[in-house]
Amino acid sequence: MIKNPIVVMAMCGSMLIGQVVPTASETAKSATDKATDNPLVITVECSRKSHLVHVNEPFDFIITANKPKKLKVVVSMDGEAILNRLTVTPPARVQAVLPHPGFVRCAVSSFEKDSQPVLCGVGVDPDQLRPLLPEPADFDEFWNNTKQELAAIPANFKMQKYASDSAFEYYQISCDNLNNQKAYAFLSLPVDKTKKLPLLVTFPGGEAYQNEEAFVNLCVKNNFGVECARLIYHLPPYAPEKNLADAKARHSQFLKEIGLVRYVFFGVEDRNKFYNRSAVTGCLRLLDEALKQPGLDSERVVYYGSSHGGAFGLFLAAFSDKFKAAFCGVPNFGDRGGFLAGRHPSDANKKCLFYRNNVDTLLYFDTAFAARRIEIPVMIGVGFIDQLCAPSAVYIIYNELKGPKFMLPKIKNGHSDAPPEYSPMTYLWLAKQIGE
């Protein structure tokens, strides 16, 4: 029996841990020894199928494996504050309870080198979570001044057609932006301008750079299930390339030029120079200009994005009146100060000081505060074992939304993976918001 029960939120999953390949000298070993050549399979389960419990409500955290080997167990708050470290031999059962709202992550692995942990997460009254730090008193003033500064700069909007097919024409578009930058995006417009199609807007994940070929392929694939025009943003302030290989090379060169490993750290020491500010204004201006083009129905504009794109969907929905609805999957940048209470990392890399040393700047770019200003319908996706966008921060964003909202939980998944019904449900929900 394991002593010292802890507050844990657990989620089920399994993973293969390192396979041992037998050598010629091992062929004479006994059947018992040969059994060790089988890969170790670890399973972690929660006694509560919903993976949701109340504060001070006990539950069982269950660990099993196909071999009686000692395993490492690390229990934390979304990978940040460590609650306990254990060594167990499966089958093992740990009783757990959390005395406050939050998420607890349990990581179980073997003692072998490079063993990847099996993760489990459980929410404890996550609907009660709120941002740790207060919203800046001049939050609205800052963003109003930002939009006024943008308005004083001529748009200098340009469209360059680079491809077409029987249904759509494909354009690279650009405009002038804050800080002497330019903003770029791709736009598809119907060949038949009398159609008045809905517009599906997307901000990509990661470093969010795009290329011409990828945009055409995206439009042709059209997972939305509804005939629509597309607007997809290209984050960096340089013109996009033709193909993925050139785009990767160009972005690597760009990062060397600015001396950073990621563009999302650019200007974090100064709220007026932070990449997020000019990225948001560039997106707002490009959307406004795109909607002036023929063939689009300005009353049927919806947003779809995840991770970095999930965050920007919240910024755009907060600062633009053009959207009918938004899906923001596993959105980032919520509860910027939450790491100070140990409830989730400030970034995927816990050792990264870019965010931790500049919280005063980041509070002006907290997606939870943006969510407070959104009244349109929003669907949020959350992964209970997400290691990049912690579920506690995602729930905080969701809890701050003012309009109609729907949470789509992935209780057995993390950041990029999802059950098969996840994507179809998001597209179906968006289609219904525009009457399709």
NORFENJO-V172271 format. One record per backbone hydrogen bond with DSSP energy under -1.0 kcal/mol. CO is the residue of the C=O (numbers start at 0). NH is the residue of the N-H. If there is no record, write none. Layout:
# NORFENJO-V172271
[[CO NH] [CO NH]]
This chain:
# NORFENJO-V172271
[[12 43] [14 41] [16 39] [22 25] [23 26] [25 28] [29 33] [30 34] [32 35] [33 36] [34 37] [39 16] [40 65] [41 14] [42 63] [43 12] [44 61] [47 50] [50 122] [52 124] [53 56] [58 95] [59 46] [60 93] [61 44] [62 91] [63 42] [66 68] [70 87] [71 108] [72 85] [73 106] [74 82] [74 83] [75 77] [75 104] [76 79] [80 76] [83 74] [85 72] [87 70] [91 62] [93 60] [94 5] [95 58] [97 55] [101 123] [103 121] [104 75] [105 119] [106 73] [107 117] [108 71] [111 114] [117 107] [119 105] [121 103] [122 52] [123 101] [124 127] [125 128] [135 138] [137 141] [138 142] [139 143] [140 144] [141 145] [142 146] [143 147] [144 148] [145 149] [146 150] [147 151] [149 152] [154 175] [157 173] [159 171] [162 169] [166 190] [167 164] [168 188] [169 161] [169 162] [170 186] [171 159] [172 184] [173 157] [174 182] [177 180] [180 176] [182 174] [183 233] [184 172] [185 231] [186 170] [188 168] [190 192] [191 194] [196 296] [197 228] [198 301] [199 230] [200 303] [201 232] [204 207] [207 234] [210 214] [211 215] [212 216] [213 217] [214 218] [215 219] [216 220] [217 221] [221 224] [228 199] [229 187] [230 201] [231 185] [240 211] [241 212] [242 246] [243 247] [244 248] [245 249] [246 250] [247 251] [248 252] [249 253] [250 254] [251 255] [252 256] [253 257] [254 258] [254 259] [261 264] [262 265] [264 267] [265 274] [266 269] [269 272] [269 273] [273 276] [273 277] [274 278] [275 279] [276 280] [277 281] [278 282] [279 283] [280 284] [281 285] [282 286] [283 287] [284 288] [285 289] [286 290] [288 291] [289 292] [294 196] [296 299] [299 198] [300 323] [301 200] [302 326] [304 328] [305 308] [306 310] [306 331] [307 311] [308 312] [309 313] [310 314] [311 315] [312 316] [313 317] [314 318] [315 319] [324 302] [325 378] [326 304] [327 380] [328 306] [332 366] [334 337] [336 339] [337 340] [337 342] [338 341] [341 80] [348 351] [352 356] [354 357] [357 361] [358 362] [360 363] [361 364] [365 369] [366 370] [369 372] [370 373] [373 401] [373 402] [376 325] [377 405] [378 327] [379 407] [380 329] [381 409] [382 385] [389 393] [390 394] [391 395] [392 396] [393 397] [394 398] [395 399] [397 400] [403 377] [405 379] [407 381] [409 383] [409 412] [412 384] [418 421] [420 424] [421 425] [422 426] [423 427] [424 428] [425 429] [426 430] [427 431] [428 432] [430 435] [431 434]]
